[in-house]
Amino acid sequence: MSIINNLKIIILLCLTLGLAPFFPEPHIWGKIKWVLGGGTGMTLLDWFDLFFHGFPFILLFRLLILRLKHLFNP
């Protein structure tokens, strides 16, 4: 099993890299609110930061979809 398909590692990445820094709010949550608010003033670095903190969640959703697909279509 490769690292990209290891659920434990992906969850660990989501809880650490995906949510860091934790206070006053998770960084990814602030970036998502900024984008939903129109993304006014976002620079290229802010978009990269959104991708960097969001990538573990993309991997998690990908893995969950693959496992559900395998569950319903063996």
mmCIF file of the N, C-alpha and C atoms, coordinates in Angstrom:
data_MODEL
# 
_entry.id   MODEL 
# 
loop_
_atom_site.group_PDB 
_atom_site.id 
_atom_site.type_symbol 
_atom_site.label_atom_id 
_atom_site.label_alt_id 
_atom_site.label_comp_id 
_atom_site.label_asym_id 
_atom_site.label_entity_id 
_atom_site.label_seq_id 
_atom_site.pdbx_PDB_ins_code 
_atom_site.Cartn_x 
_atom_site.Cartn_y 
_atom_site.Cartn_z 
_atom_site.occupancy 
_atom_site.B_iso_or_equiv 
_atom_site.pdbx_formal_charge 
_atom_site.auth_seq_id 
_atom_site.auth_comp_id 
_atom_site.auth_asym_id 
_atom_site.auth_atom_id 
_atom_site.pdbx_PDB_model_num 
ATOM 1   N N  . MET A 1 1  ? 0.850   -1.185 0.000  1.00 0.00 ? 1  MET A N  1 
ATOM 2   C CA . MET A 1 1  ? 0.000   0.000  0.000  1.00 0.00 ? 1  MET A CA 1 
ATOM 3   C C  . MET A 1 1  ? 0.891   1.243  0.000  1.00 0.00 ? 1  MET A C  1 
ATOM 4   N N  . SER A 1 2  ? 0.599   2.160  -0.884 1.00 0.00 ? 2  SER A N  1 
ATOM 5   C CA . SER A 1 2  ? 1.408   3.366  -0.954 1.00 0.00 ? 2  SER A CA 1 
ATOM 6   C C  . SER A 1 2  ? 0.935   4.389  0.087  1.00 0.00 ? 2  SER A C  1 
ATOM 7   N N  . ILE A 1 3  ? 1.761   5.370  0.313  1.00 0.00 ? 3  ILE A N  1 
ATOM 8   C CA . ILE A 1 3  ? 1.448   6.400  1.308  1.00 0.00 ? 3  ILE A CA 1 
ATOM 9   C C  . ILE A 1 3  ? 0.194   7.168  0.919  1.00 0.00 ? 3  ILE A C  1 
ATOM 10  N N  . ILE A 1 4  ? 0.013   7.403  -0.359 1.00 0.00 ? 4  ILE A N  1 
ATOM 11  C CA . ILE A 1 4  ? -1.123  8.189  -0.831 1.00 0.00 ? 4  ILE A CA 1 
ATOM 12  C C  . ILE A 1 4  ? -2.461  7.472  -0.608 1.00 0.00 ? 4  ILE A C  1 
ATOM 13  N N  . ASN A 1 5  ? -2.421  6.175  -0.360 1.00 0.00 ? 5  ASN A N  1 
ATOM 14  C CA . ASN A 1 5  ? -3.629  5.400  -0.104 1.00 0.00 ? 5  ASN A CA 1 
ATOM 15  C C  . ASN A 1 5  ? -3.739  4.925  1.336  1.00 0.00 ? 5  ASN A C  1 
ATOM 16  N N  . ASN A 1 6  ? -2.900  5.429  2.218  1.00 0.00 ? 6  ASN A N  1 
ATOM 17  C CA . ASN A 1 6  ? -2.911  5.042  3.623  1.00 0.00 ? 6  ASN A CA 1 
ATOM 18  C C  . ASN A 1 6  ? -3.825  5.991  4.403  1.00 0.00 ? 6  ASN A C  1 
ATOM 19  N N  . LEU A 1 7  ? -4.969  5.487  4.836  1.00 0.00 ? 7  LEU A N  1 
ATOM 20  C CA . LEU A 1 7  ? -5.971  6.320  5.502  1.00 0.00 ? 7  LEU A CA 1 
ATOM 21  C C  . LEU A 1 7  ? -5.435  6.958  6.778  1.00 0.00 ? 7  LEU A C  1 
ATOM 22  N N  . LYS A 1 8  ? -4.651  6.234  7.553  1.00 0.00 ? 8  LYS A N  1 
ATOM 23  C CA . LYS A 1 8  ? -4.121  6.777  8.812  1.00 0.00 ? 8  LYS A CA 1 
ATOM 24  C C  . LYS A 1 8  ? -3.207  7.977  8.558  1.00 0.00 ? 8  LYS A C  1 
ATOM 25  N N  . ILE A 1 9  ? -2.359  7.881  7.571  1.00 0.00 ? 9  ILE A N  1 
ATOM 26  C CA . ILE A 1 9  ? -1.435  8.977  7.265  1.00 0.00 ? 9  ILE A CA 1 
ATOM 27  C C  . ILE A 1 9  ? -2.203  10.177 6.724  1.00 0.00 ? 9  ILE A C  1 
ATOM 28  N N  . ILE A 1 10 ? -3.195  9.932  5.882  1.00 0.00 ? 10 ILE A N  1 
ATOM 29  C CA . ILE A 1 10 ? -3.971  11.039 5.316  1.00 0.00 ? 10 ILE A CA 1 
ATOM 30  C C  . ILE A 1 10 ? -4.761  11.757 6.406  1.00 0.00 ? 10 ILE A C  1 
ATOM 31  N N  . ILE A 1 11 ? -5.341  11.015 7.342  1.00 0.00 ? 11 ILE A N  1 
ATOM 32  C CA . ILE A 1 11 ? -6.059  11.650 8.452  1.00 0.00 ? 11 ILE A CA 1 
ATOM 33  C C  . ILE A 1 11 ? -5.094  12.458 9.314  1.00 0.00 ? 11 ILE A C  1 
ATOM 34  N N  . LEU A 1 12 ? -3.909  11.926 9.555  1.00 0.00 ? 12 LEU A N  1 
ATOM 35  C CA . LEU A 1 12 ? -2.892  12.663 10.308 1.00 0.00 ? 12 LEU A CA 1 
ATOM 36  C C  . LEU A 1 12 ? -2.514  13.957 9.588  1.00 0.00 ? 12 LEU A C  1 
ATOM 37  N N  . LEU A 1 13 ? -2.368  13.902 8.273  1.00 0.00 ? 13 LEU A N  1 
ATOM 38  C CA . LEU A 1 13 ? -2.064  15.101 7.493  1.00 0.00 ? 13 LEU A CA 1 
ATOM 39  C C  . LEU A 1 13 ? -3.198  16.120 7.584  1.00 0.00 ? 13 LEU A C  1 
ATOM 40  N N  . CYS A 1 14 ? -4.435  15.651 7.528  1.00 0.00 ? 14 CYS A N  1 
ATOM 41  C CA . CYS A 1 14 ? -5.582  16.560 7.631  1.00 0.00 ? 14 CYS A CA 1 
ATOM 42  C C  . CYS A 1 14 ? -5.611  17.258 8.985  1.00 0.00 ? 14 CYS A C  1 
ATOM 43  N N  . LEU A 1 15 ? -5.330  16.498 10.038 1.00 0.00 ? 15 LEU A N  1 
ATOM 44  C CA . LEU A 1 15 ? -5.394  17.069 11.384 1.00 0.00 ? 15 LEU A CA 1 
ATOM 45  C C  . LEU A 1 15 ? -4.212  17.976 11.712 1.00 0.00 ? 15 LEU A C  1 
ATOM 46  N N  . THR A 1 16 ? -3.087  17.788 11.049 1.00 0.00 ? 16 THR A N  1 
ATOM 47  C CA . THR A 1 16 ? -1.917  18.618 11.338 1.00 0.00 ? 16 THR A CA 1 
ATOM 48  C C  . THR A 1 16 ? -1.749  19.693 10.270 1.00 0.00 ? 16 THR A C  1 
ATOM 49  N N  . LEU A 1 17 ? -1.334  19.314 9.100  1.00 0.00 ? 17 LEU A N  1 
ATOM 50  C CA . LEU A 1 17 ? -1.066  20.278 8.030  1.00 0.00 ? 17 LEU A CA 1 
ATOM 51  C C  . LEU A 1 17 ? -2.343  20.962 7.556  1.00 0.00 ? 17 LEU A C  1 
ATOM 52  N N  . GLY A 1 18 ? -3.415  20.205 7.456  1.00 0.00 ? 18 GLY A N  1 
ATOM 53  C CA . GLY A 1 18 ? -4.656  20.766 6.945  1.00 0.00 ? 18 GLY A CA 1 
ATOM 54  C C  . GLY A 1 18 ? -5.287  21.801 7.856  1.00 0.00 ? 18 GLY A C  1 
ATOM 55  N N  . LEU A 1 19 ? -5.168  21.636 9.148  1.00 0.00 ? 19 LEU A N  1 
ATOM 56  C CA . LEU A 1 19 ? -5.814  22.549 10.093 1.00 0.00 ? 19 LEU A CA 1 
ATOM 57  C C  . LEU A 1 19 ? -4.862  23.545 10.754 1.00 0.00 ? 19 LEU A C  1 
ATOM 58  N N  . ALA A 1 20 ? -3.566  23.379 10.597 1.00 0.00 ? 20 ALA A N  1 
ATOM 59  C CA . ALA A 1 20 ? -2.605  24.264 11.256 1.00 0.00 ? 20 ALA A CA 1 
ATOM 60  C C  . ALA A 1 20 ? -2.623  25.644 10.621 1.00 0.00 ? 20 ALA A C  1 
ATOM 61  N N  . PRO A 1 21 ? -2.369  26.704 11.321 1.00 0.00 ? 21 PRO A N  1 
ATOM 62  C CA . PRO A 1 21 ? -2.392  26.833 12.773 1.00 0.00 ? 21 PRO A CA 1 
ATOM 63  C C  . PRO A 1 21 ? -3.824  26.753 13.291 1.00 0.00 ? 21 PRO A C  1 
ATOM 64  N N  . PHE A 1 22 ? -3.978  26.264 14.482 1.00 0.00 ? 22 PHE A N  1 
ATOM 65  C CA . PHE A 1 22 ? -5.292  25.948 15.023 1.00 0.00 ? 22 PHE A CA 1 
ATOM 66  C C  . PHE A 1 22 ? -6.022  27.143 15.616 1.00 0.00 ? 22 PHE A C  1 
ATOM 67  N N  . PHE A 1 23 ? -5.294  28.137 16.104 1.00 0.00 ? 23 PHE A N  1 
ATOM 68  C CA . PHE A 1 23 ? -5.916  29.275 16.786 1.00 0.00 ? 23 PHE A CA 1 
ATOM 69  C C  . PHE A 1 23 ? -5.580  30.556 16.057 1.00 0.00 ? 23 PHE A C  1 
ATOM 70  N N  . PRO A 1 24 ? -6.458  31.490 15.894 1.00 0.00 ? 24 PRO A N  1 
ATOM 71  C CA . PRO A 1 24 ? -7.813  31.581 16.437 1.00 0.00 ? 24 PRO A CA 1 
ATOM 72  C C  . PRO A 1 24 ? -8.820  30.739 15.660 1.00 0.00 ? 24 PRO A C  1 
ATOM 73  N N  . GLU A 1 25 ? -8.510  30.365 14.424 1.00 0.00 ? 25 GLU A N  1 
ATOM 74  C CA . GLU A 1 25 ? -9.339  29.438 13.654 1.00 0.00 ? 25 GLU A CA 1 
ATOM 75  C C  . GLU A 1 25 ? -8.408  28.667 12.737 1.00 0.00 ? 25 GLU A C  1 
ATOM 76  N N  . PRO A 1 26 ? -8.818  27.489 12.300 1.00 0.00 ? 26 PRO A N  1 
ATOM 77  C CA . PRO A 1 26 ? -7.958  26.745 11.362 1.00 0.00 ? 26 PRO A CA 1 
ATOM 78  C C  . PRO A 1 26 ? -7.699  27.568 10.105 1.00 0.00 ? 26 PRO A C  1 
ATOM 79  N N  . HIS A 1 27 ? -6.471  27.527 9.644  1.00 0.00 ? 27 HIS A N  1 
ATOM 80  C CA . HIS A 1 27 ? -6.032  28.348 8.524  1.00 0.00 ? 27 HIS A CA 1 
ATOM 81  C C  . HIS A 1 27 ? -6.851  28.072 7.259  1.00 0.00 ? 27 HIS A C  1 
ATOM 82  N N  . ILE A 1 28 ? -7.131  26.817 7.003  1.00 0.00 ? 28 ILE A N  1 
ATOM 83  C CA . ILE A 1 28 ? -7.890  26.457 5.803  1.00 0.00 ? 28 ILE A CA 1 
ATOM 84  C C  . ILE A 1 28 ? -9.289  27.062 5.863  1.00 0.00 ? 28 ILE A C  1 
ATOM 85  N N  . TRP A 1 29 ? -9.885  27.117 7.046  1.00 0.00 ? 29 TRP A N  1 
ATOM 86  C CA . TRP A 1 29 ? -11.218 27.678 7.198  1.00 0.00 ? 29 TRP A CA 1 
ATOM 87  C C  . TRP A 1 29 ? -11.217 29.172 6.864  1.00 0.00 ? 29 TRP A C  1 
ATOM 88  N N  . GLY A 1 30 ? -10.179 29.883 7.299  1.00 0.00 ? 30 GLY A N  1 
ATOM 89  C CA . GLY A 1 30 ? -10.058 31.305 6.984  1.00 0.00 ? 30 GLY A CA 1 
ATOM 90  C C  . GLY A 1 30 ? -9.898  31.535 5.489  1.00 0.00 ? 30 GLY A C  1 
ATOM 91  N N  . LYS A 1 31 ? -9.120  30.674 4.826  1.00 0.00 ? 31 LYS A N  1 
ATOM 92  C CA . LYS A 1 31 ? -8.922  30.808 3.381  1.00 0.00 ? 31 LYS A CA 1 
ATOM 93  C C  . LYS A 1 31 ? -10.209 30.507 2.622  1.00 0.00 ? 31 LYS A C  1 
ATOM 94  N N  . ILE A 1 32 ? -10.954 29.496 3.052  1.00 0.00 ? 32 ILE A N  1 
ATOM 95  C CA . ILE A 1 32 ? -12.213 29.156 2.384  1.00 0.00 ? 32 ILE A CA 1 
ATOM 96  C C  . ILE A 1 32 ? -13.216 30.299 2.540  1.00 0.00 ? 32 ILE A C  1 
ATOM 97  N N  . LYS A 1 33 ? -13.296 30.885 3.734  1.00 0.00 ? 33 LYS A N  1 
ATOM 98  C CA . LYS A 1 33 ? -14.193 32.020 3.941  1.00 0.00 ? 33 LYS A CA 1 
ATOM 99  C C  . LYS A 1 33 ? -13.789 33.194 3.049  1.00 0.00 ? 33 LYS A C  1 
ATOM 100 N N  . TRP A 1 34 ? -12.479 33.391 2.879  1.00 0.00 ? 34 TRP A N  1 
ATOM 101 C CA . TRP A 1 34 ? -11.979 34.475 2.043  1.00 0.00 ? 34 TRP A CA 1 
ATOM 102 C C  . TRP A 1 34 ? -12.392 34.255 0.590  1.00 0.00 ? 34 TRP A C  1 
ATOM 103 N N  . VAL A 1 35 ? -12.254 33.031 0.101  1.00 0.00 ? 35 VAL A N  1 
ATOM 104 C CA . VAL A 1 35 ? -12.638 32.712 -1.279 1.00 0.00 ? 35 VAL A CA 1 
ATOM 105 C C  . VAL A 1 35 ? -14.149 32.851 -1.462 1.00 0.00 ? 35 VAL A C  1 
ATOM 106 N N  . LEU A 1 36 ? -14.927 32.344 -0.509 1.00 0.00 ? 36 LEU A N  1 
ATOM 107 C CA . LEU A 1 36 ? -16.382 32.460 -0.609 1.00 0.00 ? 36 LEU A CA 1 
ATOM 108 C C  . LEU A 1 36 ? -16.856 33.909 -0.518 1.00 0.00 ? 36 LEU A C  1 
ATOM 109 N N  . GLY A 1 37 ? -16.052 34.746 0.102  1.00 0.00 ? 37 GLY A N  1 
ATOM 110 C CA . GLY A 1 37 ? -16.369 36.169 0.184  1.00 0.00 ? 37 GLY A CA 1 
ATOM 111 C C  . GLY A 1 37 ? -15.939 36.944 -1.048 1.00 0.00 ? 37 GLY A C  1 
ATOM 112 N N  . GLY A 1 38 ? -15.444 36.259 -2.045 1.00 0.00 ? 38 GLY A N  1 
ATOM 113 C CA . GLY A 1 38 ? -15.056 36.913 -3.286 1.00 0.00 ? 38 GLY A CA 1 
ATOM 114 C C  . GLY A 1 38 ? -13.569 36.840 -3.571 1.00 0.00 ? 38 GLY A C  1 
ATOM 115 N N  . GLY A 1 39 ? -12.771 36.524 -2.578 1.00 0.00 ? 39 GLY A N  1 
ATOM 116 C CA . GLY A 1 39 ? -11.332 36.396 -2.780 1.00 0.00 ? 39 GLY A CA 1 
ATOM 117 C C  . GLY A 1 39 ? -10.644 37.708 -3.102 1.00 0.00 ? 39 GLY A C  1 
ATOM 118 N N  . THR A 1 40 ? -11.255 38.817 -2.730 1.00 0.00 ? 40 THR A N  1 
ATOM 119 C CA . THR A 1 40 ? -10.683 40.130 -3.010 1.00 0.00 ? 40 THR A CA 1 
ATOM 120 C C  . THR A 1 40 ? -9.364  40.303 -2.269 1.00 0.00 ? 40 THR A C  1 
ATOM 121 N N  . GLY A 1 41 ? -8.345  40.629 -3.016 1.00 0.00 ? 41 GLY A N  1 
ATOM 122 C CA . GLY A 1 41 ? -7.038  40.883 -2.426 1.00 0.00 ? 41 GLY A CA 1 
ATOM 123 C C  . GLY A 1 41 ? -6.159  39.653 -2.280 1.00 0.00 ? 41 GLY A C  1 
ATOM 124 N N  . MET A 1 42 ? -6.633  38.503 -2.739 1.00 0.00 ? 42 MET A N  1 
ATOM 125 C CA . MET A 1 42 ? -5.819  37.292 -2.633 1.00 0.00 ? 42 MET A CA 1 
ATOM 126 C C  . MET A 1 42 ? -4.687  37.334 -3.655 1.00 0.00 ? 42 MET A C  1 
ATOM 127 N N  . THR A 1 43 ? -3.496  37.036 -3.184 1.00 0.00 ? 43 THR A N  1 
ATOM 128 C CA . THR A 1 43 ? -2.334  36.990 -4.066 1.00 0.00 ? 43 THR A CA 1 
ATOM 129 C C  . THR A 1 43 ? -2.055  35.544 -4.458 1.00 0.00 ? 43 THR A C  1 
ATOM 130 N N  . LEU A 1 44 ? -1.087  35.364 -5.322 1.00 0.00 ? 44 LEU A N  1 
ATOM 131 C CA . LEU A 1 44 ? -0.700  34.026 -5.749 1.00 0.00 ? 44 LEU A CA 1 
ATOM 132 C C  . LEU A 1 44 ? -0.254  33.183 -4.550 1.00 0.00 ? 44 LEU A C  1 
ATOM 133 N N  . LEU A 1 45 ? 0.417   33.800 -3.607 1.00 0.00 ? 45 LEU A N  1 
ATOM 134 C CA . LEU A 1 45 ? 0.854   33.090 -2.401 1.00 0.00 ? 45 LEU A CA 1 
ATOM 135 C C  . LEU A 1 45 ? -0.338  32.604 -1.576 1.00 0.00 ? 45 LEU A C  1 
ATOM 136 N N  . ASP A 1 46 ? -1.397  33.403 -1.519 1.00 0.00 ? 46 ASP A N  1 
ATOM 137 C CA . ASP A 1 46 ? -2.606  32.986 -0.788 1.00 0.00 ? 46 ASP A CA 1 
ATOM 138 C C  . ASP A 1 46 ? -3.273  31.796 -1.460 1.00 0.00 ? 46 ASP A C  1 
ATOM 139 N N  . TRP A 1 47 ? -3.319  31.774 -2.796 1.00 0.00 ? 47 TRP A N  1 
ATOM 140 C CA . TRP A 1 47 ? -3.896  30.641 -3.516 1.00 0.00 ? 47 TRP A CA 1 
ATOM 141 C C  . TRP A 1 47 ? -3.058  29.387 -3.310 1.00 0.00 ? 47 TRP A C  1 
ATOM 142 N N  . PHE A 1 48 ? -1.726  29.536 -3.334 1.00 0.00 ? 48 PHE A N  1 
ATOM 143 C CA . PHE A 1 48 ? -0.846  28.397 -3.065 1.00 0.00 ? 48 PHE A CA 1 
ATOM 144 C C  . PHE A 1 48 ? -1.065  27.879 -1.653 1.00 0.00 ? 48 PHE A C  1 
ATOM 145 N N  . ASP A 1 49 ? -1.215  28.793 -0.709 1.00 0.00 ? 49 ASP A N  1 
ATOM 146 C CA . ASP A 1 49 ? -1.451  28.430 0.688  1.00 0.00 ? 49 ASP A CA 1 
ATOM 147 C C  . ASP A 1 49 ? -2.767  27.669 0.835  1.00 0.00 ? 49 ASP A C  1 
ATOM 148 N N  . LEU A 1 50 ? -3.799  28.100 0.131  1.00 0.00 ? 50 LEU A N  1 
ATOM 149 C CA . LEU A 1 50 ? -5.086  27.391 0.135  1.00 0.00 ? 50 LEU A CA 1 
ATOM 150 C C  . LEU A 1 50 ? -4.918  25.974 -0.403 1.00 0.00 ? 50 LEU A C  1 
ATOM 151 N N  . PHE A 1 51 ? -4.195  25.836 -1.504 1.00 0.00 ? 51 PHE A N  1 
ATOM 152 C CA . PHE A 1 51 ? -3.949  24.518 -2.071 1.00 0.00 ? 51 PHE A CA 1 
ATOM 153 C C  . PHE A 1 51 ? -3.125  23.656 -1.120 1.00 0.00 ? 51 PHE A C  1 
ATOM 154 N N  . PHE A 1 52 ? -2.083  24.238 -0.516 1.00 0.00 ? 52 PHE A N  1 
ATOM 155 C CA . PHE A 1 52 ? -1.184  23.515 0.380  1.00 0.00 ? 52 PHE A CA 1 
ATOM 156 C C  . PHE A 1 52 ? -1.929  22.966 1.598  1.00 0.00 ? 52 PHE A C  1 
ATOM 157 N N  . HIS A 1 53 ? -2.787  23.794 2.203  1.00 0.00 ? 53 HIS A N  1 
ATOM 158 C CA . HIS A 1 53 ? -3.535  23.351 3.381  1.00 0.00 ? 53 HIS A CA 1 
ATOM 159 C C  . HIS A 1 53 ? -4.736  22.492 3.004  1.00 0.00 ? 53 HIS A C  1 
ATOM 160 N N  . GLY A 1 54 ? -5.233  22.621 1.777  1.00 0.00 ? 54 GLY A N  1 
ATOM 161 C CA . GLY A 1 54 ? -6.384  21.855 1.339  1.00 0.00 ? 54 GLY A CA 1 
ATOM 162 C C  . GLY A 1 54 ? -6.046  20.511 0.728  1.00 0.00 ? 54 GLY A C  1 
ATOM 163 N N  . PHE A 1 55 ? -4.802  20.318 0.308  1.00 0.00 ? 55 PHE A N  1 
ATOM 164 C CA . PHE A 1 55 ? -4.425  19.085 -0.377 1.00 0.00 ? 55 PHE A CA 1 
ATOM 165 C C  . PHE A 1 55 ? -4.666  17.821 0.448  1.00 0.00 ? 55 PHE A C  1 
ATOM 166 N N  . PRO A 1 56 ? -4.383  17.801 1.761  1.00 0.00 ? 56 PRO A N  1 
ATOM 167 C CA . PRO A 1 56 ? -4.698  16.592 2.542  1.00 0.00 ? 56 PRO A CA 1 
ATOM 168 C C  . PRO A 1 56 ? -6.185  16.238 2.509  1.00 0.00 ? 56 PRO A C  1 
ATOM 169 N N  . PHE A 1 57 ? -7.056  17.247 2.492  1.00 0.00 ? 57 PHE A N  1 
ATOM 170 C CA . PHE A 1 57 ? -8.487  16.986 2.429  1.00 0.00 ? 57 PHE A CA 1 
ATOM 171 C C  . PHE A 1 57 ? -8.889  16.462 1.052  1.00 0.00 ? 57 PHE A C  1 
ATOM 172 N N  . ILE A 1 58 ? -8.228  16.942 0.007  1.00 0.00 ? 58 ILE A N  1 
ATOM 173 C CA . ILE A 1 58 ? -8.465  16.410 -1.338 1.00 0.00 ? 58 ILE A CA 1 
ATOM 174 C C  . ILE A 1 58 ? -8.086  14.933 -1.373 1.00 0.00 ? 58 ILE A C  1 
ATOM 175 N N  . LEU A 1 59 ? -6.944  14.588 -0.776 1.00 0.00 ? 59 LEU A N  1 
ATOM 176 C CA . LEU A 1 59 ? -6.539  13.181 -0.715 1.00 0.00 ? 59 LEU A CA 1 
ATOM 177 C C  . LEU A 1 59 ? -7.538  12.346 0.082  1.00 0.00 ? 59 LEU A C  1 
ATOM 178 N N  . LEU A 1 60 ? -8.046  12.903 1.179  1.00 0.00 ? 60 LEU A N  1 
ATOM 179 C CA . LEU A 1 60 ? -9.017  12.179 2.008  1.00 0.00 ? 60 LEU A CA 1 
ATOM 180 C C  . LEU A 1 60 ? -10.311 11.925 1.234  1.00 0.00 ? 60 LEU A C  1 
ATOM 181 N N  . PHE A 1 61 ? -10.846 12.948 0.570  1.00 0.00 ? 61 PHE A N  1 
ATOM 182 C CA . PHE A 1 61 ? -12.072 12.767 -0.208 1.00 0.00 ? 61 PHE A CA 1 
ATOM 183 C C  . PHE A 1 61 ? -11.852 11.773 -1.331 1.00 0.00 ? 61 PHE A C  1 
ATOM 184 N N  . ARG A 1 62 ? -10.690 11.821 -1.979 1.00 0.00 ? 62 ARG A N  1 
ATOM 185 C CA . ARG A 1 62 ? -10.364 10.889 -3.054 1.00 0.00 ? 62 ARG A CA 1 
ATOM 186 C C  . ARG A 1 62 ? -10.373 9.454  -2.535 1.00 0.00 ? 62 ARG A C  1 
ATOM 187 N N  . LEU A 1 63 ? -9.722  9.244  -1.396 1.00 0.00 ? 63 LEU A N  1 
ATOM 188 C CA . LEU A 1 63 ? -9.635  7.901  -0.837 1.00 0.00 ? 63 LEU A CA 1 
ATOM 189 C C  . LEU A 1 63 ? -11.005 7.392  -0.389 1.00 0.00 ? 63 LEU A C  1 
ATOM 190 N N  . LEU A 1 64 ? -11.813 8.259  0.202  1.00 0.00 ? 64 LEU A N  1 
ATOM 191 C CA . LEU A 1 64 ? -13.157 7.852  0.628  1.00 0.00 ? 64 LEU A CA 1 
ATOM 192 C C  . LEU A 1 64 ? -14.027 7.487  -0.576 1.00 0.00 ? 64 LEU A C  1 
ATOM 193 N N  . ILE A 1 65 ? -13.927 8.253  -1.648 1.00 0.00 ? 65 ILE A N  1 
ATOM 194 C CA . ILE A 1 65 ? -14.695 7.944  -2.858 1.00 0.00 ? 65 ILE A CA 1 
ATOM 195 C C  . ILE A 1 65 ? -14.244 6.609  -3.443 1.00 0.00 ? 65 ILE A C  1 
ATOM 196 N N  . LEU A 1 66 ? -12.948 6.376  -3.485 1.00 0.00 ? 66 LEU A N  1 
ATOM 197 C CA . LEU A 1 66 ? -12.451 5.103  -4.009 1.00 0.00 ? 66 LEU A CA 1 
ATOM 198 C C  . LEU A 1 66 ? -12.911 3.923  -3.165 1.00 0.00 ? 66 LEU A C  1 
ATOM 199 N N  . ARG A 1 67 ? -12.897 4.091  -1.853 1.00 0.00 ? 67 ARG A N  1 
ATOM 200 C CA . ARG A 1 67 ? -13.332 2.999  -0.974 1.00 0.00 ? 67 ARG A CA 1 
ATOM 201 C C  . ARG A 1 67 ? -14.833 2.756  -1.071 1.00 0.00 ? 67 ARG A C  1 
ATOM 202 N N  . LEU A 1 68 ? -15.629 3.823  -1.199 1.00 0.00 ? 68 LEU A N  1 
ATOM 203 C CA . LEU A 1 68 ? -17.067 3.660  -1.367 1.00 0.00 ? 68 LEU A CA 1 
ATOM 204 C C  . LEU A 1 68 ? -17.375 3.007  -2.721 1.00 0.00 ? 68 LEU A C  1 
ATOM 205 N N  . LYS A 1 69 ? -16.633 3.388  -3.725 1.00 0.00 ? 69 LYS A N  1 
ATOM 206 C CA . LYS A 1 69 ? -16.814 2.794  -5.039 1.00 0.00 ? 69 LYS A CA 1 
ATOM 207 C C  . LYS A 1 69 ? -16.517 1.297  -4.997 1.00 0.00 ? 69 LYS A C  1 
ATOM 208 N N  . HIS A 1 70 ? -15.446 0.949  -4.311 1.00 0.00 ? 70 HIS A N  1 
ATOM 209 C CA . HIS A 1 70 ? -15.072 -0.457 -4.171 1.00 0.00 ? 70 HIS A CA 1 
ATOM 210 C C  . HIS A 1 70 ? -16.096 -1.222 -3.335 1.00 0.00 ? 70 HIS A C  1 
ATOM 211 N N  . LEU A 1 71 ? -16.680 -0.557 -2.347 1.00 0.00 ? 71 LEU A N  1 
ATOM 212 C CA . LEU A 1 71 ? -17.670 -1.196 -1.483 1.00 0.00 ? 71 LEU A CA 1 
ATOM 213 C C  . LEU A 1 71 ? -18.952 -1.525 -2.237 1.00 0.00 ? 71 LEU A C  1 
ATOM 214 N N  . PHE A 1 72 ? -19.402 -0.595 -3.075 1.00 0.00 ? 72 PHE A N  1 
ATOM 215 C CA . PHE A 1 72 ? -20.649 -0.794 -3.805 1.00 0.00 ? 72 PHE A CA 1 
ATOM 216 C C  . PHE A 1 72 ? -20.481 -1.517 -5.126 1.00 0.00 ? 72 PHE A C  1 
ATOM 217 N N  . ASN A 1 73 ? -19.251 -1.601 -5.619 1.00 0.00 ? 73 ASN A N  1 
ATOM 218 C CA . ASN A 1 73 ? -18.999 -2.249 -6.896 1.00 0.00 ? 73 ASN A CA 1 
ATOM 219 C C  . ASN A 1 73 ? -17.780 -3.163 -6.771 1.00 0.00 ? 73 ASN A C  1 
ATOM 220 N N  . PRO A 1 74 ? -17.911 -4.322 -6.101 1.00 0.00 ? 74 PRO A N  1 
ATOM 221 C CA . PRO A 1 74 ? -16.752 -5.183 -5.865 1.00 0.00 ? 74 PRO A CA 1 
ATOM 222 C C  . PRO A 1 74 ? -16.267 -5.856 -7.068 1.00 0.00 ? 74 PRO A C  1 
# 
